[in-house]
Structures are given as C-alpha cells and as structure tokens.
Amino acid sequence: MLFHYFKTAWRSLVVNRFYSALNIAGLAIGLATGIMLLLWVQNEFSYNKFNKQYKNIYELSAHFPSNGKEIIWSSVPAPLAVYAKNIPSIQSMVRIAGGGGILTNQTETKIIDKNNIIYADSSLLSIFDFKILKGNPNNFLSDTYSVALTEKTAKKIFGTDNVIGKVIRYDKNNFTVTAVLKEIPKNSDIQADAIFPMAYYAQRFTANGGNGKWKTIDVDLGDYGYTIFALLNSNGNPQSVGNALTAAYKNARNGDSQTSFQLQNLGDVHLIGNDGDTSALRMVEIMLLVAILILVIASINYVNLSTARSLMRLKEVSVKKIIGASKRQLFFQFIVETVALFLCAGVIAIGLIFVLMPLYNNISGKELSFSLSDIHTLGILFIVFVGTLLAASIYPAILLSSFQPLAVMRGTKIAGFKTATFRKILVVLQFTISFALLVSTIVMSNQMRYMRNKDLGYDKSYVFSVSFPDEAVQHFDAIKTELQKTHGILSAGTSDAYDISNVGSSTGDIEWSGKPINENMVISQLFADKDFIPTMKYHFIEGGNFSGTPADSNRFILNETAVKAMGLKPPYVGQQITFHEWKGPIIGVLKDFNFEPLTEAISPIIFYSWRYGNMLYVRTTGTEAQNAIAAVEKEYKKYNTSKTPFSYNFLDKSFEAHYRSQQRTGTLFTTFAAIAIFISCLGLFGLATYTAQVKTKEIGIRKVLGASVGSIVQLISKDFLKLVIIAVVIATPLAYWAMHKWLQGFAYKIGIGVFTFIIAAVIVMLIAFATIGFKAFKAARANPVKSLKTE
C-alpha cells in the first residue's frame, strides 16, 4: 500500500512538473536558508556551555557610581582571588590577564607573531574543560617558567605537538612547555594560543616596581585589569558571594570604596552584558525568528499552490471516493505526495548547504560546519524537516481528502472554508514578513553608512599606527626627526593607545577644587607627546598643546565632557587638578571627539605627558602611503632586537573592525530579505500561473470582445497587488518597532523616516508586479482561438 502511495505521488509530481518545480525550489531554498541560520543561532547559544560545570561558573564584574550613573567593568582587582579563600561557597577561582608578543623556539630561528597570549592561575583547568593532549593536568602551570601551548601553536613553532620539555622564548625569558592543549573550542569566550603562569606575571609586576604603594598583585587594589571566574558550590548563592567580596574589598580600602562586585553566570556572558544589556541576545532571537519566518514562507508556498490547485483535482478525488476510497486513505495519499516532494527538496537543500557553507561562513564571520554525523546538525535537520513538513502538509491533505463527491459541482466552499480567502491571508503573511525584512535591511545599511561617515572629531584618513619595541621609546624624537625628511609623511606623534577608536584605559584617581565629597568620576586616560594631537587633528576650544619640555610632566589636557562632568566653569585653562598624585594646571580643552565605539556616548578623557608610549601614529597621503610605511619600517628595524615582525594598522580599518559584527548582521539581513522575497515571488508566480489557467476561456472571450492586453494584465494582477499593499500596511508598524529597538544599542544613530518605508514599499510592489505581470502579459498575448478550443 505504501509503495502504491509513493507511486501515485511520483506520477502526480511528474504530471504537474511546473508546480512541482516551483514547490521544490521554494522549499529547497527555504530549508537550506533556515538550516544555515539555525546553525548560527545554535552556535551563539552554545557559547561556553561545553564546560560541564558552566551552571556553577561565574564571571566577576565591578560596579561603581560615576557622574550620576553606574559604571560597569568586566575586569576586577587581583586581590579578590585572595579574599575568595575565606568564602566557603567558592570552590575555586582563576585570574586571567591578557598579554601579547612573539613566541620563538629557543634558538629564535622560528618566530611566531600575533599570538593570543594570556596569563592564568594554575586553577584554570579545575574550572574550565580545556583538554590536555600531552602533559600532567595536576602540574598545570605549577612552575613560574612553564607554559601551555595549543596543539596548533606547538606545531607552528616545533613542527610537532610532541613538545613536552622543550623550551620556547617569550618576553626575553625561557619557558619550558609542560602541557599541550587541544584547540580551545571556537564557542568559548576565553581564547588563547599560549598560556603562561600568573605567577610569572606577578613576578614581573613586582620587578617593575608594582603599582605605587602596592608591590604585589595580591594586594594591588587599584588595578582593575584582571578577568576573574569563580566556581561556586552547587548550593552557592552568587549574590551572597558578590556581597562578601564587596565587603572584603571595602575593608581592605579602610571603608573608602563605593565599588560593588557582582557575579554573572558563564552561560549568559556571551549574549548578555554584565550591565544587563541584552542587545546581542535580542539579535540572536531575531535571527531565530527570521529562520522560522523563512521556513513559514516556504511552507505557505506549498499550502497556497496545493489549495489553489485543489479545484483541478476534484474529479480525481470524487472518482476515488465513489469507487470506495476512504477519507483516511486519501489523507495519507496526499501526505505521501508531500513527503515525496519534501524528500526531493531536502536532498537539494542539503546539497545547497554543502556548497554555500564556505560563503556563509565568510559572511557571518563564523567557522560553522555542516556534518550529517554531528548530533547537533541532525537535531536541527529533524526539527526543520518535521516542523516544515507538518506546517505544509496537514491542511492541504485535510482539504483534499474532505471533498464531498455530490458537492463537487457546486465548488464554492470546500471543507466548510473558503480556500480563496485562506490563500489571500497566506499571501499577505508572506509579504508582511518579506517587507519587514526589507525595511530592516535598509535601516541597518543606513546606520552602518552613517557610522562610517560620521564626523568623529578628528581625521582618521591616511593615518596608520605602529607598535615600536620598548628599546625605541627613548629615541622617538630622533625617529620622528628622521621620518620628517621622508616625502609623504606629514606628521608623526606617539601615544600609549593601541587603538585610538577604542581607548580602554581609565581611572577614578582624579581630584579638583570643589569636587563633591564621595563623588567618583571615571575618566579615560591617554599618554600623548606634543606631536600626537596635531597628527590626529584634534581641535582645541581653549588653551593649547604640550610644549615637549619637562614642564609637561604636570600639565593636563581634557575634553569638553570632562570639564563639564567636573563642574568646572570657564575659563578652564589654569585651573588646578590632581591626577595620580601629580598636581598641575589644565593647559587645554579639546573639542569632544569619539574615542570609543559609537555604541557609547562620549565620556571624559584626560591627556598627560609624564609617562611614555610605544605607539607611533603617522599621517601620510593616499599616493605616498607605501613610501611612508617603508620609511617607518626602516626606523623600526633599527631598534627591533626582539625580531618582532613589522606590522601596521590604518585607523579607518581599525575603526571599521569595531562594527564588523553589525556589518555582518546587516549583510545577513540583506541576504535573507532577498531570499524571503524570492521565495514569496515563487509562490506568487505559481498563483498567477494558476489564475491564468483557470481564466483561460474568460481571457479568450474578453480578447474576442476587444479587451486590450493592458486590461487583461490588470484583471489578473490587481487582486494580488492589493494583497501586497495590505501586507505593507500591516508590516510597517512592526518593522518600525523592531528597528527602533535595534537602534537603541547605538549612542549615535539615524532616524527612521517615512522615506525608508516608501522605498521599501516601491521595491516590493515593483518586484511583485514584475512577477505577476510576466505571467499576466503572456496570458494576455495568447491566441484566443486556442483558449476557446481548450476543454
């Protein structure tokens, strides 16, 4: 019996090959798109959850008031790990600090640059499930001069992963490899190519004089530079632990602290900010919704074409019922037809995924894999295929199996419901989804364009930065003098900011006359020499620049936001402030400029000149850029005793890198909006074809009576275009609400004007009319004699 059902189904697919092709194409594209999107969503939700104890692992964050609002840092002071020993519900704690630099073999004949290096306590593996391939887990980072390498890094340096006991060079010291780790999963927020002991970091900290009065990291209360994770007992209360750490820290500062510490579960860290920001989570949820909606659109195509063609199968169903076929048998026959069609679409969809996955990874910035042996992939396939199959097959099967033979000739109602009305509702739903996605695409594209072109308060064009070796710092004046001789170098200045579009260093150690008691202001801090501000083309609103003399050591330059936040009154120049125990006057106030991503409003910043920075910023021209880079490289090599490869970054590229995630999201939306519209148009084309078929004789009679081609095109098209207009009206408020919520994640954003919706509406209407009009025009041009002879 089942074989008979499949045989009948295959015959139906072949006989109605045009509609079968439309259905298979729409379903295959919808299934492929939905599955790839769900793979991305599943990857986002899986972050950090490969750790078996993730439900009991928490990341610490620091919260304190500043300028009337709460400042939140995801990094905290190192002594919290010491205080944890006195809190019973903390089972283990690990401190992590970032690093950088090159790794070499002992003879320095093999140099590996741009490594992701971290320092960590030896308790790292007691919390995280990073797998050791070689080495003893019980002795992980137990020695100050030991190191753990990933398998990939070990092979880069030594050509093999059998490297236990071998020596590498880092930071001018020898380290013995005591562990080789399997590559850290990509869905981990902790990434590293090499892990060095926190004990070495602490030793170097003390050797360099510590941080003022604090000489070890275990007592340094002022440096919020460590990422700390705590593993709690199964009954541990994260709020109570946070309160205990807060109390211990406040006690260590003799009560002089407004900082509180809070814990966030590791499973939430990737998608929810420690300030409660859920914008990343919302974006993943939106992508999940988009995947479901695309599958719904594909299902609607099948339902629409099946119900539209139901009247053409009346005789078939009636004859089968008259000769004894039961409703149950007919129901299963039509289910099998749908399954057969789905099998064809499924095979094509899987093939499309294998072909398109590299392109999809390039667009999404992921390294997703599609393997039919992976349990997560199989789970997604099962959910998508079964869900879409049920959504697409049940109603048409019930409808087609419910015909009453004696009511066939009446044809107005089937199964107690007007199928034409149902089809119209589904078409409206399809284009409501498609229009909303198109509006989202336009808004995202406009926002990205706005950010790229926004006046940042400085000129980032043709400026590149180079991180010079420490040996070069004392020679920067000579280096800059030499570079000024190079044609194409307009200016050069030094700073300690590795990325001027995301200055990460900040402090609360600033005092001024009239500062309110218990007022805490967090201010970003930036070292700059006398040439840096002119090189960046920052603009003074009062005062002037550093002089380049020793007197600069106690002079300060602030931005507009800083002096306003401090409550200072103009003129600002000459007013005394104390910064890190250095007291001196304000010599200049800069016009506000963006030194953080545009998701953040401009905050206070202070420039000082008593320390040093090893970042050289060079302004050149478009035509002379390569000449300028070559000149800087020549100076770089004079002082590069560590053999670090020369590299540089242009500011405009660094700026765009901060918004790569949003740009990729916009690209994905553009792609999926186009796919949704394409699938919707496939269904519309099929319905237009069906309408032209059932109106064949009517069209022929109208042509014989003198109807024009235009009037016949209008006859076929007008009802469909009305449905598209209704969809636009319904989708407009929904799209506005969704994009308004998305834009709230940006401090600087565009407005959503009426013109956006007009453009989207025109695009959708033109595409819909082109789809319908093609078939309508073809039907209108048909020979009426042939139409009237058709039985």
C-alpha positions in Angstrom: 0.0 0.0 0.0 2.8 2.4 0.9 4.5 1.6 -2.4 1.3 2.4 -4.2 1.1 5.8 -2.4 4.6 6.7 -3.4 4.0 5.5 -7.0 0.9 7.7 -7.2 2.8 10.6 -5.6 5.6 10.3 -8.1 3.2 10.2 -11.0 1.5 13.4 -9.7 4.9 15.2 -9.3 5.8 14.3 -12.9 2.5 15.2 -14.5 2.4 18.5 -12.7 6.1 19.2 -13.2 5.8 23.0 -13.3 4.1 23.3 -9.9 6.3 20.6 -8.5 9.4 22.5 -9.6 8.1 25.7 -8.0 7.3 23.9 -4.8 10.6 22.0 -4.7 12.6 25.2 -5.5 10.8 27.3 -2.8 11.1 24.5 -0.2 14.8 23.7 -1.0 15.9 27.3 -0.8 13.8 27.9 2.4 15.1 24.7 4.1 18.7 25.5 3.2 18.4 29.1 4.4 16.5 28.1 7.6 19.0 25.3 8.5 22.1 27.6 8.0 20.5 30.3 10.1 19.6 27.8 12.8 23.2 26.5 12.8 24.4 30.1 13.5 21.7 30.5 16.3 22.7 27.2 17.9 26.3 28.2 17.8 25.6 31.5 19.6 23.5 29.8 22.3 26.2 27.2 22.8 29.0 29.6 23.9 30.9 28.4 27.0 28.4 25.6 27.6 30.9 22.9 26.6 32.2 23.4 30.2 30.4 20.7 32.2 30.2 23.0 35.3 29.1 26.1 33.5 26.0 26.5 35.6 28.2 27.0 38.6 30.8 29.1 37.0 30.5 32.9 37.3 32.4 35.9 35.9 33.1 38.8 38.3 32.3 42.4 37.3 32.9 45.7 39.1 30.1 48.3 39.6 30.5 51.8 40.9 28.9 55.2 40.6 30.4 57.9 38.3 28.9 61.2 37.2 25.4 60.2 38.3 25.4 56.9 36.5 26.7 53.4 37.2 30.0 52.4 35.5 30.5 48.6 35.0 33.8 46.9 34.2 34.2 43.3 33.4 37.7 43.3 34.8 38.4 43.5 38.5 41.3 43.7 41.0 43.5 40.6 41.5 43.2 40.5 45.4 39.6 39.3 45.0 41.1 35.8 44.4 42.8 36.1 47.8 39.6 37.1 49.6 37.8 34.1 48.0 39.8 31.7 50.2 37.7 32.9 53.1 34.3 32.4 51.4 33.2 28.8 51.8 30.8 28.7 48.8 33.7 29.5 46.4 35.1 26.2 45.3 37.8 27.6 43.0 38.8 30.9 41.4 41.0 31.8 38.5 42.5 35.1 37.4 43.2 35.8 33.8 45.2 38.7 32.3 45.8 39.5 28.7 49.2 39.6 27.0 50.9 39.8 23.7 54.1 39.5 21.8 56.0 36.9 19.8 56.9 33.3 20.6 60.0 31.7 19.3 61.9 28.5 19.7 65.0 28.6 22.0 67.4 29.5 19.1 65.0 32.1 17.8 65.1 30.7 14.3 61.3 30.2 14.3 59.3 33.3 15.1 55.5 33.3 15.6 53.8 36.7 15.8 50.3 37.9 16.5 49.6 35.3 19.2 46.7 35.3 21.6 48.6 35.1 24.9 47.1 35.0 28.3 48.3 34.6 31.9 46.3 32.4 34.2 46.4 30.8 37.7 47.1 27.1 37.8 43.5 26.6 38.8 42.3 27.3 35.2 41.7 23.6 34.4 39.8 23.0 37.6 37.1 25.4 36.3 37.2 25.1 32.5 37.2 22.0 30.4 40.1 22.7 28.2 41.5 19.3 27.2 45.2 18.4 27.7 46.6 16.3 25.0 50.1 16.0 26.5 51.3 16.7 30.0 50.1 16.2 33.5 46.9 18.1 34.4 47.9 18.0 38.1 51.1 20.1 37.4 49.4 22.6 35.1 51.4 25.9 35.2 52.8 24.9 38.5 56.2 26.4 37.7 56.8 30.1 37.2 58.7 29.5 33.9 56.3 26.9 32.4 53.9 27.4 29.5 51.0 25.6 28.0 50.7 25.7 24.2 47.8 24.7 22.0 48.4 21.9 19.5 48.3 24.3 16.6 50.8 26.7 18.2 53.2 23.8 19.1 53.2 22.6 15.5 53.9 26.2 14.3 57.0 26.5 16.5 58.4 23.0 16.5 56.6 21.2 13.7 55.1 18.6 16.1 52.9 18.5 19.1 55.3 16.2 20.9 57.0 19.2 22.7 56.8 18.4 26.4 60.1 19.6 28.0 61.0 21.7 25.0 61.9 25.4 25.6 60.4 28.5 24.0 61.4 32.1 24.2 58.9 34.8 25.3 59.5 38.2 26.9 63.3 37.6 26.7 63.0 34.6 29.0 63.0 30.8 28.5 59.8 28.8 29.3 59.5 25.0 29.4 56.5 23.5 27.7 54.6 21.4 30.3 51.3 21.0 28.6 49.8 20.8 25.1 46.1 21.7 24.9 43.6 20.6 22.3 42.5 23.7 20.4 40.1 25.7 22.5 36.6 25.5 21.1 35.6 28.4 19.0 32.4 28.8 21.1 34.5 29.8 24.1 34.8 33.4 25.2 38.3 32.5 26.5 40.7 32.1 23.6 44.5 31.6 23.7 47.4 30.2 21.7 49.7 30.1 24.7 49.0 30.3 28.5 51.7 31.5 30.8 51.6 31.3 34.6 50.0 34.2 36.6 53.0 33.6 38.9 55.3 35.0 36.2 53.0 37.9 35.6 53.1 38.7 39.3 56.9 38.4 39.5 57.3 40.8 36.6 54.8 43.2 38.2 56.9 43.3 41.4 60.2 43.6 39.5 58.8 46.7 37.7 58.1 48.4 40.9 54.4 47.5 41.3 51.6 50.0 41.3 52.6 52.8 43.6 52.3 51.6 47.2 51.1 48.2 46.1 54.1 46.0 45.3 52.4 42.6 44.5 49.3 41.8 42.5 47.8 40.1 45.6 47.5 43.5 47.4 47.1 45.8 44.4 43.6 47.3 45.0 43.9 49.9 42.2 44.4 47.9 39.1 41.1 46.6 37.6 42.9 44.7 35.0 42.0 41.0 35.6 39.2 38.8 34.4 38.2 36.5 37.3 36.0 33.5 37.2 34.7 31.7 40.3 33.4 28.1 40.6 30.7 28.0 43.3 29.5 25.0 45.1 26.2 23.7 43.8 24.3 25.5 46.6 26.4 28.7 46.4 24.5 32.0 46.1 26.1 34.3 43.6 24.6 37.4 45.2 25.9 36.5 48.6 29.3 35.8 47.2 29.3 39.2 45.5 28.3 40.9 48.7 31.1 39.1 50.6 33.7 40.1 48.0 32.5 43.7 48.1 32.7 43.8 51.9 36.3 42.3 51.9 37.4 44.8 49.3 35.9 47.8 51.1 37.5 46.6 54.3 40.9 46.4 52.6 40.5 50.0 51.5 39.6 51.1 55.1 36.0 51.7 54.1 36.9 54.1 51.3 35.2 52.4 48.4 31.9 52.6 46.6 32.7 49.6 44.4 30.5 46.6 44.5 31.2 43.2 42.8 28.6 41.1 41.1 28.7 37.6 39.5 27.2 36.7 36.1 26.8 33.1 35.1 29.2 31.8 32.4 26.3 30.6 30.2 25.0 34.2 29.9 28.3 36.0 29.4 28.4 35.8 25.6 24.9 37.2 24.9 24.1 39.3 28.0 26.4 42.2 29.0 27.4 42.5 32.7 25.3 45.7 32.7 22.2 43.7 31.7 22.5 44.7 28.0 20.5 42.1 26.0 21.1 43.6 22.6 23.3 40.6 21.5 20.7 38.2 22.8 17.9 40.1 21.0 19.8 39.9 17.7 20.2 36.1 18.1 16.5 35.8 18.9 15.7 37.9 15.8 17.8 35.6 13.7 15.9 32.7 15.1 12.7 34.4 14.3 13.9 35.1 10.7 14.8 31.4 10.2 11.3 30.4 11.4 9.7 33.0 9.2 11.6 31.9 6.1 10.5 28.3 6.7 7.0 29.6 7.2 7.1 31.5 3.8 8.4 28.3 2.1 5.5 26.3 3.7 3.0 28.9 2.7 4.0 28.5 -0.9 3.2 24.8 -0.8 -0.1 25.4 1.0 -1.1 28.1 -1.4 -0.3 26.1 -4.6 -1.9 23.0 -3.2 -5.1 24.7 -2.2 -5.2 26.7 -5.4 -5.0 23.5 -7.4 -7.5 21.7 -5.3 -10.4 22.5 -7.7 -8.3 20.9 -10.5 -8.2 17.7 -8.6 -11.9 17.5 -7.8 -12.6 14.8 -10.3 -9.7 12.7 -9.2 -10.8 12.8 -5.6 -14.5 12.2 -6.4 -13.9 9.2 -8.6 -11.7 7.6 -5.9 -14.3 8.2 -3.2 -17.1 6.8 -5.4 -15.1 3.6 -6.0 -14.6 3.2 -2.2 -11.5 5.2 -1.1 -11.9 6.3 2.5 -11.0 9.8 3.8 -8.2 8.2 5.7 -6.7 6.7 2.6 -6.9 9.9 0.7 -5.4 11.8 3.6 -2.4 9.5 3.6 -2.1 9.6 -0.2 -1.7 13.4 -0.1 0.7 13.3 2.9 2.9 10.8 1.0 2.8 13.2 -2.0 4.1 16.0 0.3 6.7 13.7 1.8 7.9 12.7 -1.7 8.2 16.4 -2.6 10.0 17.2 0.6 12.5 14.4 0.1 13.4 16.0 -3.3 13.6 19.4 -1.7 15.5 18.1 1.3 18.2 16.5 -0.9 18.6 19.6 -2.9 18.7 21.7 0.3 21.5 19.6 1.9 23.5 19.9 -1.4 23.0 23.7 -1.3 24.2 23.9 2.3 27.4 22.0 1.5 28.1 24.3 -1.5 27.2 27.5 0.2 28.7 26.9 3.7 32.1 28.5 2.9 30.4 31.6 1.6 28.0 31.7 4.6 31.0 31.4 7.0 32.7 34.3 5.2 29.6 36.5 5.5 28.8 35.5 9.1 32.4 35.5 10.4 31.9 32.1 11.9 33.6 28.7 11.3 30.4 26.7 11.2 30.5 23.1 9.9 27.7 21.0 8.4 28.2 17.4 9.0 25.5 14.7 8.8 27.3 12.8 11.6 27.1 15.6 14.1 24.3 15.2 16.6 23.5 18.9 16.8 23.2 19.1 13.0 21.0 16.1 12.9 18.8 17.6 15.6 18.4 20.8 13.6 17.6 18.8 10.4 15.0 16.8 12.2 13.3 19.9 13.8 13.3 21.8 10.5 12.1 18.9 8.2 9.4 17.6 10.6 8.2 21.1 11.6 8.1 22.4 8.0 6.6 19.2 6.7 3.8 19.3 9.3 3.1 23.0 8.6 2.9 22.5 4.9 1.1 19.2 4.6 -1.6 18.9 7.2 -4.1 21.5 5.9 -3.8 20.6 2.1 -4.2 16.9 3.0 -7.3 17.5 5.1 -8.7 19.8 2.5 -8.2 17.5 -0.5 -9.4 14.4 1.4 -12.6 16.2 2.6 -14.3 16.8 -0.8 -17.9 15.5 -0.9 -18.5 14.0 -4.4 -22.0 15.4 -4.6 -20.8 18.9 -3.8 -18.1 18.9 -6.4 -20.2 20.7 -9.0 -21.0 23.5 -6.5 -17.3 24.3 -5.9 -17.9 27.4 -3.7 -16.9 26.0 -0.4 -14.7 23.1 0.5 -14.4 21.6 4.0 -16.5 24.5 5.3 -13.9 27.2 4.5 -13.3 29.5 1.6 -9.9 28.4 0.3 -9.5 31.6 -1.8 -9.8 33.6 1.4 -7.2 31.4 3.1 -4.8 31.7 0.2 -5.1 35.5 0.4 -4.3 35.5 4.1 -1.2 33.4 3.5 0.0 35.7 0.7 -0.5 38.7 2.9 1.5 36.9 5.6 4.3 36.1 3.2 4.8 39.7 2.0 4.3 41.1 5.5 7.4 39.1 6.5 9.3 40.0 3.3 8.5 43.7 3.7 9.6 43.8 7.3 12.9 42.1 6.5 13.5 44.6 3.6 12.8 47.6 5.9 15.3 46.1 8.4 17.9 45.7 5.7 17.5 49.4 4.6 17.7 50.7 8.2 20.7 48.6 9.1 22.5 49.6 5.9 21.8 53.3 6.5 23.0 53.0 10.1 26.3 51.4 9.0 26.8 54.1 6.4 26.1 56.8 9.0 28.7 55.4 11.3 31.3 55.1 8.6 30.8 58.8 7.6 30.2 60.3 11.0 32.4 63.2 12.0 34.4 61.7 14.8 36.0 65.0 15.8 39.3 64.0 14.2 40.6 63.0 10.8 41.2 59.2 10.6 42.1 59.2 6.9 45.6 58.1 5.9 46.8 57.6 9.5 48.5 54.4 10.5 49.9 53.2 13.8 52.9 51.0 14.5 53.8 49.4 17.9 57.6 50.0 18.3 59.8 47.9 20.6 60.4 49.3 24.1 64.1 49.9 23.1 62.9 52.6 20.7 60.9 54.6 23.2 63.9 56.8 24.3 64.7 57.5 20.7 61.3 58.7 19.4 62.4 62.3 18.9 65.3 61.1 16.7 62.9 58.7 14.9 60.4 61.4 14.2 63.0 63.8 13.0 64.3 61.3 10.6 60.7 60.5 9.4 60.0 64.2 8.7 62.6 64.0 6.0 60.5 61.4 4.1 58.3 62.7 1.3 54.7 61.7 2.1 54.9 61.8 5.9 53.0 64.9 7.0 53.4 64.4 10.8 54.0 61.7 13.5 53.2 61.5 17.2 53.4 58.9 20.0 50.9 57.6 22.4 50.1 54.6 24.6 46.8 53.9 22.9 46.9 50.8 20.7 43.5 51.7 19.2 42.6 55.3 19.3 39.0 54.4 18.3 38.7 52.3 21.5 40.8 53.7 24.3 40.4 51.2 27.1 42.5 52.7 29.9 40.6 54.6 32.6 40.8 55.6 36.2 39.0 57.3 39.1 42.1 58.8 40.5 41.4 62.5 39.8 40.8 65.4 42.2 39.9 69.0 41.7 38.8 72.0 43.7 35.1 71.8 44.5 34.8 68.1 43.9 31.8 66.8 45.9 32.5 64.5 48.8 32.2 60.8 47.9 31.9 61.8 44.2 33.7 59.3 42.0 34.4 60.2 38.4 35.8 57.6 36.0 37.9 59.2 33.3 39.8 57.7 30.3 43.5 58.4 30.3 45.8 58.7 27.4 49.5 59.5 27.1 50.4 61.8 24.3 53.5 63.7 23.2 53.4 67.2 21.7 53.0 65.9 18.2 50.2 63.4 18.8 47.3 65.9 19.0 48.3 67.8 15.8 48.8 64.4 14.0 45.3 63.3 14.9 43.9 66.8 14.1 42.0 67.2 17.3 40.6 70.7 17.8 41.2 72.9 20.9 38.3 75.1 22.1 40.5 76.7 24.7 44.2 76.7 25.5 46.9 74.8 23.6 49.1 71.8 23.3 52.0 70.3 25.3 55.4 72.0 24.7 57.6 69.0 24.6 59.6 70.2 27.7 60.0 68.7 31.2 57.3 71.1 32.4 54.7 69.0 30.6 55.0 66.4 33.4 52.4 68.2 35.5 50.2 69.7 32.8 46.9 68.2 31.5 44.6 68.5 28.6 40.9 67.5 28.9 38.0 67.2 26.6 34.7 69.2 26.8 32.8 66.4 28.5 35.4 66.1 31.2 35.4 69.7 32.3 31.6 69.7 32.3 31.4 66.5 34.3 33.8 68.0 36.8 31.5 71.1 37.1 34.3 73.5 36.2 33.5 77.0 35.0 35.3 78.7 32.1 38.0 79.8 31.5 39.3 76.3 32.2 42.9 76.9 31.4 45.0 77.4 34.6 42.6 75.6 36.9 44.5 73.1 39.1 43.7 69.4 39.2 45.5 66.3 40.8 45.8 63.3 38.6 47.5 60.1 40.0 49.1 62.3 42.8 50.5 64.7 40.1 49.2 68.2 40.7 49.2 70.8 37.9 47.1 73.1 35.7 44.8 72.4 32.8 46.6 73.8 29.7 44.0 73.0 27.1 40.5 71.7 26.4 39.8 69.7 23.3 36.5 69.7 21.4 34.8 66.4 22.0 35.8 63.5 19.8 34.8 59.8 19.7 37.5 57.6 21.2 35.1 54.7 22.0 32.8 52.8 19.7 29.7 54.7 18.5 27.6 52.4 20.7 28.9 54.6 23.6 28.4 58.3 24.2 31.5 60.5 24.5 32.9 60.2 28.0 35.6 62.2 29.9 39.2 61.8 28.8 42.5 63.3 30.0 45.8 63.6 28.2 49.0 63.6 30.2 52.7 63.5 29.2 54.8 62.2 32.1 55.0 58.5 31.1 55.7 57.1 27.7 54.0 55.2 24.9 55.4 52.9 22.3 52.7 53.6 19.6 53.7 55.8 16.7 50.9 57.4 14.7 51.9 58.6 11.3 49.8 60.8 9.0 50.5 60.3 5.3 48.7 60.8 2.0 46.8 58.4 -0.3 49.5 58.5 -3.0 52.6 58.3 -0.7 51.3 55.8 1.9 53.6 52.9 0.8 56.6 55.2 0.8 55.7 56.3 4.4 55.2 52.8 5.5 58.6 51.8 4.1 60.3 54.7 5.9 58.7 53.7 9.3 59.7 50.1 8.8 63.3 51.1 8.2 63.3 53.0 11.6 61.5 50.1 13.3 64.2 47.6 12.3 66.9 49.8 13.8 65.6 49.1 17.3 64.0 45.7 16.8 66.3 43.5 18.9 63.4 41.1 19.6 62.9 40.3 15.9 59.2 41.0 16.1 57.8 41.3 12.6 56.9 44.8 11.4 53.2 45.4 11.2 50.9 48.5 10.9 47.2 49.3 11.1 45.4 52.1 9.4 42.9 53.9 11.6 40.0 53.7 9.2 40.4 49.9 9.1 40.6 49.6 12.9 37.5 51.8 13.2 35.5 49.6 10.8 36.6 46.5 12.7 34.6 47.6 15.7 31.4 47.4 13.7 32.2 44.2 11.8 29.6 42.3 13.8 26.9 44.8 12.9 28.0 44.9 9.3 27.8 41.1 9.1 24.4 41.2 10.6 23.4 43.7 8.0 24.8 41.6 5.2 22.9 38.5 6.6 19.7 40.5 6.8 20.1 41.7 3.2 20.7 38.2 2.0 17.8 36.7 3.9 15.4 39.5 2.9 16.3 38.8 -0.7 15.7 35.1 -0.2 12.4 35.7 1.6 11.2 38.0 -1.2 12.4 35.5 -3.9 10.5 32.6 -2.2 7.4 34.7 -1.9 7.6 35.7 -5.5 7.9 32.0 -6.5 4.6 31.4 -4.8 3.1 34.5 -6.3 4.3 33.4 -9.7 2.7 30.0 -9.2 -0.6 31.5 -8.1 -0.6 33.9 -11.1 0.0 30.9 -13.4 -2.9 29.1 -11.8 -5.1 32.1 -12.1 -4.2 32.5 -15.8 -5.0 28.8 -16.3 -8.5 28.8 -14.7 -9.3 32.1 -16.5 -8.1 30.8 -19.9 -11.6 30.9 -21.5 -12.5 34.1 -19.8 -9.4 35.8 -21.2 -10.2 34.4 -24.6 -13.7 35.7 -24.6 -12.6 39.1 -23.4 -10.0 39.3 -26.2 -12.6 38.3 -28.8 -14.8 41.1 -27.5 -12.0 43.6 -27.8 -10.2 43.7 -24.5 -6.7 45.2 -24.6 -3.6 43.4 -23.3 -3.3 46.1 -20.6 -6.8 45.4 -19.3 -6.2 41.7 -19.1 -2.9 42.2 -17.3 -4.8 44.4 -14.8 -7.5 41.7 -14.4 -5.0 39.1 -13.3 -2.7 41.4 -11.4 -4.9 43.7 -9.4 -6.1 41.3 -6.7 -2.5 40.2 -6.0 -1.2 43.7 -5.8 -4.0 44.6 -3.3 -2.7 41.8 -1.1 0.8 43.2 -1.3 -0.4 46.6 -0.3 -2.3 45.2 2.7 1.0 43.4 3.7 2.9 46.7 3.5 0.3 48.4 5.8 0.5 45.6 8.3 4.3 45.3 8.3 5.1 49.0 8.6 4.4 49.4 12.4 6.0 46.0 13.1 9.2 46.9 11.2 9.4 50.3 12.8 9.1 48.9 16.3 11.8 46.2 15.6 14.3 48.7 14.1 13.6 51.3 16.8 14.6 48.6 19.4 17.7 47.7 17.4 18.9 51.3 17.1 18.7 51.7 20.8 22.0 49.8 21.0 23.8 52.8 19.4 24.5 56.1 21.2 24.7 57.8 17.7 22.0 56.7 15.3 19.9 57.6 12.4 16.2 58.3 12.5 13.7 56.0 10.8 11.9 58.3 8.3 8.8 57.8 6.2 11.0 57.7 3.1 12.5 54.3 4.3 9.1 52.7 4.1 8.2 54.3 0.8 11.4 53.0 -0.8 10.8 49.5 0.6 7.1 49.6 -0.5 8.1 50.6 -4.0 10.7 47.9 -4.2 8.3 45.2 -3.0 5.5 46.4 -5.3 7.8 46.5 -8.4 9.1 43.0 -7.7 5.6 41.7 -7.1 4.2 43.4 -10.3 7.2 42.1 -12.3 6.5 38.6 -11.1 2.7 38.7 -11.7 2.9 40.9 -14.8 5.2 38.5 -16.7 2.7 35.7 -16.5 -0.3 38.0 -17.0 1.3 39.5 -20.1 2.0 36.1 -21.5 -1.6 35.0 -20.9 -3.0 38.2 -22.4 -0.9 37.7 -25.6 -2.1 34.1 -26.1 -4.2 33.3 -29.1 -7.9 33.4 -28.1 -8.8 30.8 -30.6 -6.6 28.2 -28.9 -8.0 29.3 -25.5 -11.6 28.8 -26.5 -10.9 25.4 -28.1 -9.4 24.2 -24.8 -11.5 21.6 -22.9 
